[in-house]
């Protein structure tokens, strides 16, 4: 490997900030809350003692300030693991690459990443408007197969992969798990579960408009394989954290139970409860 990264490998803006996130190293804290929706960023940062930095580019909005005296950031990622590919690589670059010299730093910094989002459940016993923490996750999007060094295996992954019935999709699967250390902060969540991360909102999640989904019983079959809930980002967040040496946890509010056909009657209140519940535990 060359000592320096080529300009085409690590793309920077004119002010030296990373290309998509539009951030400099001093713009982020070591604890970062990741949300999908840019509109959720100010809903989180309004609880901060103060907000020192507000930056955005495209769907990536970042607020950094203090919470009970501790520095913290909240950032929107947009939807999907393809955006997480950008977010995780550029966050890591901010703390582990000398952007001016375009060289890897000799000392590694580990970020603490807290995904705060919403999800649907495939388990009929899971009640809406409750917190669900992801312990194991399976990605059905194939992203990590583009990375040379990624491999993860535990009891959940082995059992799931062996029993997964859809041969066309099977080569895309990859697995990861939470940071146990961060999981301790949320051990009082009503639910801890196994999450499936999907590469789309419609057929991958069993929805059918003019196009038919692969299998009308897809979600039901996933539940039979031990899946509790589904969303669109966690597999990549957890997998990149394993590869890059960061810590990650996903706390989702269940706003839909697809098996029972239920949706939260007041998801705005549900979202507010999620934000307050996560923030209460994020700073000691």
Secondary structure, DSSP 8 states (H G I E B T S, - for coil): --SS--TTTS-B-TTS-BTTT---GGG--SEEEEES-HHHHHHHHTTSSEEEEEEEETTEEEEEEEETTEEEEEEE--SSHHHHHHHHHHHHHHHHEETTTTEE-SS----EEEEEEEEEE--TT--SSSEEEEEEEEESS-GGGGSTT-----HHHHHHHHH---HHHHTT-EEEE--HHHHGGGTT-SEEEEEEE-S-SSGGGT--SSS--S-TTHHHHHHHTT--EEESSHHHHHHHHHHHT-EEEEEEEEEEETTTTEE-TTHHHHHHHHHHHHHHHH--
